[in-house]
Amino acid sequence: MRATALSLTIGIAILGAAAGGATLGCGGSSPAPAKDPALAAAPARSRVVSWDLLAREPVANSAEVRHILIGWRDLAEAYNGGIDERAAARSQAEAEVVVEAVLAKLKGGATFESLMAEYSEDGGSAATGRSYQASPDAQLVLEFRQLSLRLSPGEYGVCQSNFGFHVITRVQ
């Protein structure tokens, strides 16, 4: 009987781990929360992110999109030393102000391509106006793919990744 109980306990622990859940530790309680507040704190919800668009269902399985990347100094590690000078000099709050300015110019009739050239810190597309093909398995950050597939052609929105804010418009 003792072997059966041990097997059952191990089986539950394995199932919990396989399901991605937390398994019980010594003493029958969940593991303690992280001591470092920076690790335990949930990221703040930015006012510039298009939460309404991200909450809706995808409208496409593939989308051609363009984006304007706006970063900030706390993200320098994600760039492996290649962070744009503008991003290196600003805080996240200052990046939000830049995103709001971009959105205001879009609403005022500015072309996305002209704003890409002026504001984007993505060296791969800022100067060229290059578009990206987004799909569920594309080699793009998750947040970028999620927003891209929820946009209708001509629509734009904002998401946040470990590279900064992405103002994205769907081309097709």
LINZIZI-V498912 format. One record per helix or strand of 3 or more residues. SS is the DSSP state (H for helix, E for strand). FROM is the first residue (numbers start at 1). TO is the last residue. Records with the same first field share a line. If there is no record, write none. Layout:
SS = FROM-TO / FROM-TO
This chain:
H = 2-18 / 37-40 / 51-55 / 73-79 / 85-88 / 92-107 / 112-119 / 142-148
E = 62-70 / 132-135 / 156-161 / 164-170
